[in-house]
Amino acid sequence: MPLGNLIRIALGFAVVACFFLHEADWITSRFVQQMELLAYDARLRLFMPKTLDPRVVILDIDEKSLNAEGRWPWSRNKLALMVKQLFERYQVRVLAFDVAFPEPDTSSGLQTLDALAKTELKDNAQYNAALARARPQLDYDRLFADEIAKHPVVLGYFLGGKIDRAGVLPPPTFTVADLGKEEITHHVATGYSGNIEVLQESTGSAGHLYPALDFDGVTRRVPVFMRYEDGFYETLSMAIIRTYLGNAEVKIKVDKLSLGGATIPSVRVGDLEIALDESISALVPYRGAAGVFRYVSATDVVQGTLPPDELKGRIVIVGTSAQGLQDLRATPVREDYAGVEVHANLVSGFLDQTIMAHPVEARGIAVFTVLLLGLPFAFVLPRLSALTATIAVSVLIVVVMAVNIYMWRQNHYVLSIAAPVLMLVFLYFMNMAYGFFSETRSRRLITALFGTYVPKELVAEMSKNPEEYSMRGENRELSVLFSDVRDFTSISEGLTAEALKDMMNAYLTAMTEVIQDRRGTIDKYIGDAIMAFWGAPIADAEHAKHAVEAALAMQKKIRTLDDEFVRRGWPPLLIGVGINCGPMNVGDMGSKFRRAYTVLGDAVNLASRLEGLTKEYGVSILVSENVVNVVPSYVYREVDRVQVKGRMEGVGIFEPVGRLDQVDEVVVDAVDRFNRMLEAYRAQRWDDADAILVGLVKEDPDAKLYKLFRQRIYDFRYNPPGADWNGVWVFKTK
C-alpha cells in the first residue's frame, strides 16, 4: 500500500478517535457541541406545528394597557381586580404570573398614613378611627392576596446564582432526602427573589422563572426542578400543569446508571409523562416563531370590554410586550422571543406529550454510530476515486439523517447527528485536500479574514507579517463603540423598501468611512446600528482616543448628509453613540455556517448600555469614566453616575464636548456649571442644584438633560433618597 494511503488511513483513524472521545464524553469539542445544537435547532424548526394553541393565552401588559392603566408595575389592588375579572367574569381555569412580587406595594400611601398615626396624629382619635376604617381598602397587598387565595393562581419567583435573597419561597416539590443516596445532575441556585410572605401564603402554587441557557446563550431547555439548599423547586410551567390538573402529585422515579450515578428520565403528573434530560430539565417544544399563542390586552380584562366567553376554561399567563418591559430571549426559533412564551410552549408540550427525550442510551448509540461508520470508512476512503468517495459519503450522510429524523418523529428521541455527519465530512475533505499547501496561503488568509472588517491599508500592513495576526480568541485592552439611529422605526415606516435600502447604504457607508479613517474595525451592522472596536487585530496604543475622535466625527459627518437626504426625500438622521474601553475577548466566533471577528465581555455590554442611555439623557454621545481617564485631552460634561442593567456597580458617564483647545469658553462655562450642579445634587442640596439648572434651562430650554435632573430634584424633595445615598441612578431596563 502506498505510503500516502497509509498516512491518510492513520489520519482518518485519528479523526475517528477524536469524535469517539467526544461522544464518549472523555473530551469536549465546543465546535461539535455547537454543531449539535444547530442541528437540534434545524430539526425543531422543521417539524414544529406552527399552529395556534387555543388552550393557553398570554394576558399582555402591552402599550395599550400601560396607556390606559398607567405605568408598570400596577398597584396590587388593580391586579386584584384583574384576577377577579379573569375568574368571575371570564371563568379562566388557571392564571399564572411570569413575574415575582418580592417587595410590598406602597402606592396606596398606607405606610405614610401609619407613620403619621404614630407621630404627629397619634393622639387624634378621629384620624386613627378613619384610618382603621380605610385600612382594608388601602392594604393593596392584602387585597391582592385575598383575591388570589380564592382561585387557582400560580405565582412566579426567581432562582439564580447572583440574586440577593428577597421575599419567601414556596415549599419545595421534593427534597434531597427523597432521592436517597443517589447523585443526580441538576441545576443549583444560591439565591432567590421570591414573593412577599402575604402573597406566597395565599397562593396554592408557585414556580421558578429560571431558563437554562446553553453555552451559546440560547434557551432550549428549562430546569423542571432546580435545587436550592436541600429542596428541589418546580418551574412555572410545571406548577401551571399541576394546578391545571387539580394540584396533581409529582411522581419521581430514580434510575441508577451502570457507570455510577443516577438520573430521573421522566416524571409523572396525573396521567402525563414528562421526559427530562440528564440535568432534570425539559427541552422546550417550541410551536413556532410567532402567532402560536393568542395575546389579549390586559386593560380589556380590567375594563371588562372583552366578550365574556373569550377566555373561558383557558390557561392564562400574564406577560408583557411593552417596549422596555419585554423579557426577550434568544431561542432556536427566534432571537428576540418573548420569555413568557417559553413557559407557554412548555405548558402546551406537557399537555400534548411532545417533550423531546434525550435518553440515557443516547450516548452509547452515538459512540456506536461513530465507530460503525468511521473505522471502515477511514480505511476504505483513501482507496476510492473522488467520484466514488463523494457518492459514498453522500449516501451515508443521507442514511444517518433519515434514521435520526425517524427517531425524532416517531419516538421523540433526540440523538446525536452532528458528530457522525461531521466525521464523515472531515474524513472526506481531509482525503480530498491531502497534500494541498502553499507558501502564500497565510497572506491570502489574512486578506480574506480581515478584509471586510478593517481598512484596506491596515490589511496590507498585516499581510507583510501574517504570522503576527490571527483570529484566535484572546483578551486585550480595547475600545468599543455602538451607534444607533434615533426613531428608526418611524423613519422606516415612512419610506419605501427601496428608499430605505438606499438611505441606509448611504448612511452606513459614510459612518464606516469615518470609523475606518480613525483605524477602527467594523464588527457588524445590526439593522441601523453599528458596532466597531479599536485595538484589534492591529494593536493601537491610543484606541480610546481614536474611538472618541470617531464618535465626534460621526456626529459632524451625519450633518453633512442632511442636504443630500432632503433632496432625495429622506429625513435627516440623528444618532446616539456609546463608547467604553477595558479588557475584552476578541477573536473569530460563531458557527460553521457563519462566523465573525468580534469582541465580547462586560466592557462591551457597558458600551451598548451607554448607547441606549443617550436617549434617556438626550445627548448624542456617552462615554464611560474609563475613557475619560485614558483620554484627558478632551472637555467632558459629566452626565451622571449610573448602575446599568446587568451590573452591580455604578459607573460615571460623560459627554465628550470637544478637544480642550477647540471648545468655546461659553460651552466650557456651561459644562462647569452643570458639573457644580451634580456636586450639589449628590450632596442632596436640592435648592442649590435647582438654582444652577434654572440658569442652564434659560440658555437651552429644549435640553432634555436639564429637564430630567429638574424632575429628579423635584421628586427627591418629596421622597429623599436617604442619608446613605451614593448618587448612583439605577436603571432596571436595558
VOGU-3710 file (C-alpha; in Angstrom, 3 decimals, decimal comma):
1> mplgnliria> 0,000/0,000/0,000  1,417/3,431/-0,892  2,850/5,461/1,969  0,434/8,269/1,160  -2,569/5,989/1,688  -1,124/4,713/4,982  -0,729/8,278/6,190  -4,280/9,109/5,134  -5,627/5,998/6,884  -3,702/6,910/10,046
11> lgfavvacff> -5,057/10,450/9,884  -8,547/9,043/9,311  -8,293/6,825/12,389  -7,132/9,864/14,352  -10,219/11,782/13,215  -12,473/8,878/14,219  -10,721/8,673/17,593  -11,345/12,367/18,240  -15,063/12,042/17,543  -15,216/8,833/19,573
21> lheadwitsr> -13,642/10,550/22,593  -16,023/13,466/22,220  -19,137/11,294/22,029  -17,890/9,206/24,964  -17,633/12,478/26,909  -13,933/11,997/27,631  -13,017/15,171/25,796  -15,205/18,079/24,775  -15,249/19,852/21,436  -17,141/23,131/21,540
31> fvqqmellay> -17,299/23,100/17,771  -19,053/19,734/17,670  -21,300/20,822/20,535  -22,280/23,964/18,649  -22,988/21,984/15,514  -25,119/19,585/17,536  -27,104/22,495/18,921  -27,582/23,957/15,448  -28,698/20,568/14,151  -31,178/20,343/17,019
41> darlrlfmpk> -32,469/23,820/16,145  -32,877/22,858/12,492  -34,927/19,758/13,332  -37,030/21,715/15,802  -37,833/24,416/13,250  -38,509/21,841/10,547  -41,123/19,900/12,494  -42,749/22,468/14,800  -46,524/22,672/14,117  -46,710/26,496/13,731
51> tldprvvild> -50,375/26,369/14,765  -52,282/28,303/17,403  -52,795/26,583/20,754  -56,171/27,904/21,983  -55,713/26,421/25,461  -53,017/28,908/26,512  -53,493/32,682/26,347  -50,986/35,447/27,091  -52,501/38,297/29,090  -50,394/41,082/27,677
61> idekslnaeg> -49,214/44,128/29,623  -48,897/45,936/26,311  -48,564/49,588/25,330  -52,330/49,884/25,133  -52,644/48,634/28,729  -49,917/50,955/30,008  -51,560/53,934/28,319  -54,932/53,033/29,812  -53,946/51,791/33,280  -50,669/53,593/33,984
71> rwpwsrnkla> -47,040/52,567/34,045  -45,904/49,179/35,295  -45,817/47,885/37,987  -49,508/48,413/38,608  -50,829/48,756/42,121  -51,914/45,420/43,536  -55,498/46,499/44,099  -55,658/46,799/40,311  -54,082/43,350/39,966  -56,677/42,052/42,412
81> lmvkqlfery> -59,396/43,490/40,191  -57,781/41,851/37,169  -57,712/38,458/38,935  -61,342/38,872/39,980  -62,368/39,706/36,430  -60,480/36,741/34,971  -62,108/34,169/37,218  -65,558/35,598/37,899  -66,340/37,265/34,578  -64,189/35,289/32,164
91> qvrvlafdva> -64,042/31,946/34,027  -60,414/31,115/33,216  -59,148/27,792/34,502  -55,651/28,727/35,697  -53,876/32,075/35,983  -50,077/32,360/36,191  -47,780/35,359/36,602  -44,486/35,453/34,727  -43,308/37,944/37,335  -42,385/37,986/41,009
101> fpepdtssgl> -43,570/40,313/43,758  -40,603/40,487/46,150  -41,445/43,891/47,650  -44,572/45,325/49,308  -46,822/47,678/47,356  -46,572/51,164/48,888  -48,522/53,012/46,216  -51,636/53,461/48,398  -49,744/55,652/50,867  -50,746/53,438/53,787
111> qtldalakte> -47,221/53,441/55,179  -47,203/57,228/55,228  -50,591/57,321/56,963  -49,371/54,804/59,555  -46,302/56,935/60,166  -48,498/59,972/60,815  -50,631/57,923/63,188  -47,504/57,122/65,194  -46,132/60,673/65,254  -47,980/63,928/64,598
121> lkdnaqynaa> -51,507/62,463/64,778  -51,021/59,721/67,333  -53,420/61,399/69,776  -56,007/62,250/67,128  -58,742/59,707/67,772  -60,820/60,818/64,792  -57,882/60,384/62,428  -56,990/56,968/63,809  -60,589/55,790/63,585  -60,817/56,927/59,976
131> lararpqldy> -57,531/55,222/59,207  -58,776/51,976/60,726  -61,875/52,099/58,536  -59,857/52,841/55,410  -57,080/50,327/56,054  -58,738/47,304/54,386  -59,038/49,250/51,142  -55,528/50,695/51,359  -53,699/47,465/52,109  -53,207/46,572/48,447
141> drlfadeiak> -51,043/43,538/49,199  -53,762/42,040/51,370  -56,427/42,814/48,758  -54,343/41,045/46,122  -53,551/38,135/48,446  -57,205/37,652/49,425  -58,238/37,576/45,771  -55,632/35,072/44,580  -56,421/32,855/47,585  -59,867/32,282/46,097
151> hpvvlgyflg> -58,645/30,979/42,764  -56,091/28,649/41,108  -53,341/31,238/40,708  -49,662/30,423/40,139  -47,035/32,994/41,081  -43,518/33,226/39,710  -40,226/33,721/41,507  -36,564/33,835/40,586  -33,807/31,378/41,389  -30,233/32,001/40,351
161> gkidragvlp> -26,601/32,341/41,228  -26,285/36,102/41,731  -29,587/37,032/43,335  -29,968/38,566/46,779  -32,486/36,762/48,901  -35,805/38,593/48,892  -39,329/37,504/49,753  -40,069/33,886/50,597  -40,060/30,640/48,652  -42,894/28,118/48,423
171> pptftvadlg> -42,367/24,647/49,860  -40,090/22,532/47,617  -41,674/19,934/45,364  -39,336/17,318/46,806  -36,104/17,258/48,802  -32,654/15,741/48,580  -33,725/13,151/51,118  -36,441/11,945/48,727  -33,725/10,909/46,258  -31,992/8,661/48,734
181> keeithhvat> -28,230/8,479/48,332  -28,191/8,783/44,558  -26,133/11,530/42,894  -28,155/13,277/40,195  -27,022/16,071/37,887  -29,144/19,177/38,359  -29,133/22,986/38,295  -28,274/24,633/41,617  -29,312/28,102/42,778  -27,543/30,069/45,506
191> gysgnievlq> -30,040/32,913/45,761  -33,663/33,730/45,121  -36,118/36,551/44,713  -39,446/35,244/45,911  -42,784/36,819/46,678  -43,670/38,686/49,835  -44,988/36,397/52,523  -48,627/37,500/52,436  -48,842/36,688/48,720  -46,930/33,425/48,841
201> estgsaghly> -49,068/32,122/51,694  -52,233/32,948/49,743  -51,472/31,007/46,597  -51,559/27,280/46,258  -48,743/27,144/43,766  -45,641/28,960/42,518  -42,877/28,149/40,054  -39,419/29,471/39,297  -38,717/31,530/36,168  -35,150/30,360/35,538
211> paldfdgvtr> -34,346/29,395/31,923  -31,278/27,232/31,320  -29,003/28,774/28,701  -26,791/26,600/26,554  -23,228/27,852/26,162  -24,229/29,822/23,047  -26,742/31,840/25,069  -29,818/30,193/23,538  -32,777/28,956/25,590  -33,525/25,396/24,531
221> rvpvfmryed> -34,422/23,867/27,874  -35,848/24,836/31,254  -34,938/23,137/34,559  -38,168/21,417/35,515  -36,731/21,070/39,013  -33,986/23,309/40,351  -32,226/22,830/43,644  -31,877/25,460/46,339  -30,291/24,271/49,578  -31,949/20,884/50,293
231> gfyetlsmai> -35,086/21,417/48,236  -35,981/20,967/44,568  -38,335/23,642/43,218  -40,528/23,244/40,154  -40,604/25,600/37,200  -43,568/27,855/36,466  -44,824/25,653/33,634  -44,809/22,552/35,857  -46,656/24,471/38,576  -49,240/25,527/35,979
241> irtylgnaev> -49,775/21,950/34,812  -50,123/20,640/38,348  -52,658/23,350/39,145  -54,467/22,670/35,871  -54,726/19,004/36,861  -56,121/19,811/40,314  -52,834/20,042/42,232  -51,694/16,676/40,914  -48,822/14,990/42,700  -45,400/14,702/41,062
251> kikvdklslg> -44,198/11,094/40,945  -40,454/10,691/40,518  -38,596/7,571/39,522  -34,824/7,486/40,007  -32,870/5,182/37,667  -29,343/4,086/38,537  -26,740/4,271/35,788  -24,466/1,339/35,041  -21,337/3,509/35,258  -22,358/5,155/38,501
261> gatipsvrvg> -24,701/7,945/39,470  -28,375/8,153/38,667  -30,886/10,029/36,548  -34,555/10,936/36,508  -35,584/10,134/32,915  -39,134/11,366/33,405  -41,741/12,375/35,946  -45,428/11,579/36,057  -48,006/14,253/36,832  -51,510/12,868/36,803
271> dleialdesi> -51,818/10,999/33,502  -48,965/12,925/31,913  -45,474/11,501/31,455  -42,893/14,279/31,067  -39,461/13,442/29,673  -36,415/15,010/31,332  -32,811/15,294/30,220  -29,690/14,441/32,215  -29,998/17,651/34,299  -33,726/17,089/35,026
281> salvpyrgaa> -34,625/19,802/32,545  -37,181/19,701/29,753  -36,442/20,610/26,146  -38,839/23,381/25,141  -41,146/22,164/22,318  -41,465/25,483/20,505  -44,623/25,554/18,395  -43,492/28,381/16,116  -41,694/31,683/15,843  -44,841/33,812/16,182
291> gvfryvsatd> -48,618/33,591/16,244  -48,864/30,308/18,152  -50,446/31,796/21,268  -53,203/34,343/21,487  -52,370/37,682/23,128  -55,095/39,597/24,979  -54,560/43,152/26,177  -54,679/43,273/29,978  -56,669/46,509/30,011  -59,502/44,792/28,112
301> vvqgtlppde> -59,786/42,354/31,017  -59,513/45,034/33,692  -62,134/47,173/31,968  -64,294/44,169/31,104  -64,523/45,048/27,402  -63,568/41,552/26,241  -66,532/39,276/25,417  -67,262/37,009/28,431  -66,666/33,684/26,655  -63,310/34,645/25,130
311> lkgrivivgt> -61,180/33,144/27,914  -63,440/30,511/29,412  -61,524/27,430/30,514  -58,192/28,803/29,320  -54,773/28,783/30,955  -53,790/32,455/31,172  -50,191/33,597/31,686  -49,508/37,251/32,452  -46,647/38,624/30,347  -45,666/41,806/28,547
321> saqglqdlra> -44,867/43,026/25,056  -44,433/46,677/26,046  -41,201/48,351/24,971  -38,744/48,404/27,864  -40,609/45,732/29,846  -40,474/42,814/27,449  -38,402/39,838/28,561  -36,733/38,751/25,319  -34,696/35,587/24,921  -32,648/34,042/22,164
331> tpvredyagv> -34,285/30,779/21,147  -33,846/28,289/18,287  -36,864/29,760/16,507  -36,207/33,468/17,015  -33,520/35,692/18,515  -35,978/38,039/20,255  -38,532/35,583/21,613  -40,869/36,631/24,416  -39,852/34,928/27,664  -43,462/34,349/28,665
341> evhanlvsgf> -43,938/32,198/25,560  -41,183/29,846/26,733  -43,445/28,875/29,637  -46,466/28,762/27,323  -44,696/26,364/24,951  -43,752/24,075/27,819  -47,330/24,020/29,113  -48,538/23,196/25,615  -45,904/20,479/25,240  -46,715/18,950/28,623
351> ldqtimahpv> -50,381/18,687/27,665  -49,663/17,328/24,182  -46,914/14,971/25,408  -44,494/16,359/22,820  -41,489/16,928/25,065  -38,413/15,568/23,308  -36,436/12,955/25,236  -32,679/12,595/25,483  -32,476/9,012/26,743  -29,627/7,585/28,787
361> eargiavftv> -28,862/5,244/25,896  -28,228/8,209/23,554  -24,531/8,415/24,412  -23,965/4,710/23,770  -25,836/4,951/20,470  -23,686/7,932/19,442  -20,413/6,135/20,275  -21,517/3,010/18,411  -22,540/5,062/15,355  -19,183/6,848/15,199
371> lllglpfafv> -17,238/3,579/15,349  -19,542/1,703/12,980  -19,269/4,369/10,285  -15,849/5,837/10,975  -13,488/2,876/11,175  -14,474/1,164/7,896  -14,773/4,476/6,101  -11,370/5,739/7,279  -9,780/2,532/5,944  -11,627/2,387/2,602
381> lprlsaltat> -11,836/6,054/1,625  -8,157/6,524/0,601  -8,622/3,758/-1,994  -11,705/5,296/-3,601  -11,808/7,693/-6,512  -13,074/11,216/-5,936  -16,442/10,443/-7,567  -16,948/7,174/-5,679  -15,930/8,796/-2,394  -18,369/11,648/-2,977
391> iavsvlivvv> -21,245/9,253/-3,689  -20,389/7,052/-0,689  -20,212/9,979/1,729  -23,440/11,466/0,395  -25,327/8,180/0,762  -24,062/7,579/4,303  -24,978/11,116/5,390  -28,488/10,727/3,949  -28,939/7,401/5,794  -27,713/8,861/9,099
401> mavniymwrq> -30,051/11,839/8,762  -33,021/9,674/7,783  -32,611/7,377/10,801  -32,125/10,332/13,099  -35,238/12,107/11,840  -37,253/8,896/12,115  -36,312/8,565/15,810  -37,153/12,255/16,325  -40,591/11,985/14,734  -41,697/8,568/15,892
411> nhyvlsiaap> -40,177/8,264/19,377  -39,485/11,908/20,288  -35,819/10,941/20,759  -33,015/13,468/20,360  -29,992/11,521/19,098  -26,605/12,922/18,098  -26,354/13,754/14,435  -23,609/16,370/14,180  -20,740/14,095/15,240  -21,256/11,290/12,686
421> vlmlvflyfm> -22,024/13,728/9,860  -19,085/15,978/10,702  -16,817/12,946/10,994  -17,781/11,773/7,514  -17,329/15,256/6,118  -13,948/15,650/7,843  -12,723/12,322/6,502  -13,881/13,199/3,009  -12,301/16,645/2,839  -9,122/15,515/4,561
431> nmaygffset> -8,595/12,974/1,834  -9,619/15,333/-0,959  -7,346/18,116/0,301  -4,369/15,980/1,269  -1,037/17,419/0,117  -2,519/20,841/-0,666  -0,304/23,514/0,906  1,012/26,843/-0,334  3,609/29,330/0,926  1,292/32,245/0,129
441> rsrrlitalf> -1,692/30,733/1,981  -1,147/32,760/5,152  -1,098/36,053/3,262  -4,293/35,210/1,387  -5,932/34,048/4,622  -5,199/37,339/6,370  -6,727/39,302/3,493  -9,802/37,051/3,351  -10,390/37,069/7,101  -9,847/40,726/7,875
451> gtyvpkelva> -10,566/42,497/4,586  -14,210/43,185/5,414  -13,508/44,324/8,968  -10,611/46,777/8,846  -9,359/49,419/6,377  -7,547/48,107/3,315  -4,313/49,865/4,255  -4,287/48,005/7,581  -4,864/44,699/5,803  -1,873/45,478/3,583
461> emsknpeeys> 0,186/46,215/6,670  -0,908/42,963/8,307  -0,139/40,882/5,230  3,540/41,834/5,500  3,801/39,785/8,698  0,791/37,426/8,662  2,223/35,198/11,369  1,740/38,003/13,885  -2,018/38,082/13,373  -4,761/35,521/13,765
471> mrgenrelsv> -8,427/35,287/14,604  -7,887/33,092/17,642  -9,562/34,242/20,835  -7,524/36,420/23,167  -8,002/39,000/25,907  -6,985/42,577/25,137  -7,472/46,119/26,348  -9,711/47,600/23,622  -12,267/50,305/22,976  -15,701/49,557/21,557
481> lfsdvrdfts> -18,339/51,844/20,027  -22,056/51,345/19,464  -24,191/53,745/17,424  -27,897/53,706/16,668  -30,288/55,816/14,584  -32,954/57,587/16,609  -36,638/56,797/15,828  -35,584/54,395/13,090  -38,864/52,510/13,228  -40,947/55,582/12,404
491> isegltaeal> -38,428/56,626/9,746  -38,556/53,220/8,065  -42,358/53,209/8,089  -42,357/56,429/6,055  -40,123/55,118/3,267  -40,446/52,531/0,563  -38,277/49,445/0,842  -36,040/50,687/-1,983  -35,678/54,165/-0,483  -34,915/52,717/2,953
501> kdmmnaylta> -32,226/50,480/1,462  -30,607/53,385/-0,412  -30,737/55,645/2,643  -29,166/53,042/4,922  -26,448/52,277/2,373  -25,556/55,959/2,176  -25,604/56,365/5,960  -23,622/53,212/6,757  -21,044/53,963/4,059  -20,422/57,457/5,451
511> mteviqdrrg> -20,158/56,244/9,041  -17,888/53,343/8,069  -15,523/55,724/6,305  -15,303/57,867/9,440  -14,580/54,831/11,649  -12,006/53,284/9,340  -10,276/56,643/8,800  -9,514/56,505/12,527  -8,190/52,917/12,451  -11,438/51,375/13,659
521> tidkyigdai> -12,544/47,795/12,968  -16,154/47,321/11,884  -17,608/44,494/13,940  -21,093/44,335/12,483  -24,140/46,229/11,281  -27,225/45,419/13,339  -30,022/46,868/11,250  -29,473/50,610/11,621  -26,899/50,139/14,386  -23,111/49,984/14,020
531> mafwgapiad> -20,666/48,167/16,292  -16,957/48,903/15,945  -13,832/48,489/18,039  -10,248/49,726/18,237  -7,041/47,923/19,212  -7,539/44,685/17,253  -6,465/42,991/15,092  -3,680/45,636/14,995  -2,630/46,905/18,409  -3,406/50,591/18,947
541> aehakhavea> -1,962/52,358/21,999  -4,442/55,221/21,501  -7,524/53,116/20,827  -9,745/55,081/23,232  -8,701/58,424/21,756  -9,401/57,219/18,228  -12,822/55,964/19,306  -13,733/59,367/20,797  -12,465/61,124/17,683  -14,590/58,827/15,540
551> alamqkkirt> -17,740/59,470/17,624  -17,392/63,256/17,335  -16,587/62,969/13,627  -19,647/60,765/13,070  -21,888/63,455/14,560  -20,345/66,057/12,240  -20,416/63,783/9,205  -24,076/62,960/9,554  -24,968/66,650/9,385  -23,153/66,932/6,062
561> lddefvrrgw> -25,583/64,350/4,702  -28,668/66,445/5,518  -28,875/68,362/2,227  -28,465/65,234/0,120  -31,016/63,348/2,228  -33,587/66,151/1,977  -33,032/66,393/-1,775  -33,795/62,673/-2,110  -36,872/62,885/0,137  -35,247/61,242/3,139
571> pplligvgin> -35,432/62,611/6,684  -32,253/63,921/8,376  -30,905/61,340/10,813  -29,928/61,645/14,453  -27,672/59,062/16,064  -26,645/58,134/19,576  -23,158/56,786/20,285  -21,822/54,888/23,319  -18,114/54,169/23,960  -16,274/52,161/26,597
581> cgpmnvgdmg> -12,766/50,810/26,943  -11,452/47,931/29,009  -10,481/44,260/28,838  -12,398/42,302/26,210  -12,278/38,935/24,493  -11,591/39,317/20,780  -11,460/36,664/18,094  -13,294/34,670/15,471  -16,574/33,496/16,977  -19,712/31,855/15,617
591> skfrraytvl> -20,698/28,627/13,954  -19,743/26,539/10,952  -22,288/28,432/8,894  -21,483/31,964/9,944  -18,579/33,460/11,865  -17,397/36,911/12,757  -14,301/38,569/14,172  -15,881/40,202/17,176  -15,459/41,278/20,798  -17,244/40,013/23,898
601> gdavnlasrl> -17,189/40,849/27,572  -18,625/43,057/30,283  -16,869/46,110/28,858  -18,648/45,530/25,520  -22,032/45,224/27,230  -21,457/48,502/29,059  -20,762/50,340/25,786  -24,044/49,015/24,398  -25,882/50,217/27,501  -24,284/53,655/27,162
611> egltkeygvs> -25,580/53,983/23,626  -29,074/53,190/24,900  -28,727/55,792/27,675  -28,102/58,602/25,168  -31,855/58,564/24,559  -32,589/58,739/28,285  -30,409/61,809/28,780  -30,955/63,496/25,420  -27,285/63,594/24,459  -25,616/62,376/21,283
621> ilvsenvvnv> -22,521/60,670/22,770  -21,843/58,992/26,098  -18,518/57,549/27,230  -17,592/55,774/30,453  -15,258/57,085/33,116  -12,723/54,557/31,813  -12,492/56,524/28,578  -12,222/59,855/30,387  -9,319/58,541/32,460  -7,252/57,470/29,439
631> vpsyvyrevd> -8,213/60,333/27,082  -7,798/63,512/29,164  -7,266/65,795/26,166  -10,992/66,421/25,737  -13,595/68,504/27,515  -16,229/66,250/29,068  -19,511/67,045/30,700  -20,203/64,570/33,472  -23,769/63,422/32,855  -24,486/61,091/35,767
641> rvqvkgrmeg> -23,317/58,088/37,716  -25,450/55,057/36,878  -25,889/51,375/37,525  -26,986/49,788/34,275  -28,897/46,537/33,966  -26,615/43,548/34,372  -24,023/45,343/36,538  -23,793/45,612/40,306  -21,546/48,679/40,450  -22,127/52,276/39,409
651> vgifepvgrl> -20,125/53,885/36,630  -19,620/57,519/35,729  -20,899/58,537/32,307  -19,714/61,595/30,392  -20,499/63,519/27,236  -17,384/64,453/25,205  -17,755/68,062/24,027  -14,552/68,511/22,038  -10,792/68,893/22,262  -9,501/71,136/25,048
661> dqvdevvvda> -8,071/73,609/22,556  -11,189/73,722/20,369  -14,102/74,223/22,774  -15,626/77,707/23,139  -15,412/79,320/26,590  -19,203/79,678/26,737  -19,547/75,922/26,349  -16,837/75,267/28,945  -18,672/77,557/31,360  -21,940/75,671/30,849
671> vdrfnrmlea> -20,130/72,360/31,412  -18,541/73,654/34,623  -21,892/74,863/35,930  -23,528/71,531/35,208  -20,689/69,742/36,995  -21,242/72,022/40,022  -24,926/71,180/39,846  -24,049/67,481/40,045  -21,955/68,115/43,164  -24,898/69,830/44,856
681> yraqrwddad> -27,305/67,126/43,602  -25,202/64,299/45,053  -24,850/66,208/48,316  -28,685/66,462/48,366  -28,564/70,260/48,277  -31,630/70,358/46,088  -32,120/74,135/46,123  -28,522/74,819/45,086  -28,696/72,250/42,311  -32,043/73,523/41,035
691> ailvglvked> -30,833/77,120/41,033  -27,987/76,195/38,687  -30,348/74,250/36,458  -32,727/77,206/36,184  -29,926/79,247/34,624  -28,939/76,446/32,286  -32,535/75,904/31,175  -32,870/79,573/30,258  -29,882/79,232/27,960  -31,080/75,951/26,437
701> pdaklyklfr> -34,811/75,428/27,119  -35,018/72,268/24,989  -32,202/70,340/26,697  -33,674/67,035/27,882  -30,753/66,558/30,288  -31,666/69,660/32,287  -35,345/68,748/32,406  -34,519/65,244/33,575  -32,496/66,449/36,565  -35,076/69,087/37,467
711> qriydfrynp> -37,689/66,343/37,614  -35,410/64,157/39,750  -34,771/67,043/42,135  -38,490/67,699/42,366  -39,137/64,054/43,197  -36,277/63,843/45,720  -37,552/66,882/47,598  -40,661/64,929/48,482  -39,084/61,485/48,571  -35,485/61,946/49,784
721> pgadwngvwv> -33,161/59,090/48,815  -31,740/58,744/52,309  -28,513/59,711/54,018  -26,631/56,699/52,639  -27,459/57,511/49,001  -24,342/57,406/46,844  -25,712/59,414/43,943  -25,993/56,402/41,628  -29,090/56,198/39,440  -30,183/52,599/38,892
731> fktk> -31,623/51,540/35,532  -33,753/48,401/35,673  -34,034/48,029/31,887  -31,537/47,937/29,060
//
